[in-house]
Amino acid sequence: MEVKFEEWAVLELMGHRRLAGLVTDAVIGGGTFLRVDIPGKNGQQTTQYYSPGSVYCITPTSEEIARAVAAQNEPAPVYRWELPQLQQAKVRSCRVCGCTEDNACMGPEGPCSWAEEDLCSSCAAERDLIGDDDR
């Protein structure tokens, strides 16, 4: 008869890490792992999986104690490192009025264009009229 492990516990891992949460069995790809659901702030939860060989000690405890230990040892969320980070394309905008290529402002001669890398033609014309050089 197979016994399923499901307990609030404090885990001590090789590498001197200490985690606490609800510990259960998990099978991934045919291998057995320990699933640790670690309670976080504002009701959020982080789930991590560990090979049994990386666990130095499991101390079953109450939910209250596990939550207190988890609050002191809250791990940072893990992000998928396999995927390259997508860089958002930098949107060119006017340093004075904030218009962009897709949302041009209207000057006396119609939609603006670029007078400088970060200055639209409408703002450049206005600057030239009042003699204000903000460069």
Buried (B, 14 or more C-beta within 10 A) or exposed (E): EEEEEEBBBBBBBEEEEBBBBBBBBBEEEEEEBBBBBBBBEEEEEBEBEBEEEEBEEBBEBEEEBBBBBBEEBBBEEEEEEEEEEEEEEEEEBBEBBEBEBEEBBEBEEEBBEBBEEEBBBBBBBBBEEEEEEEE
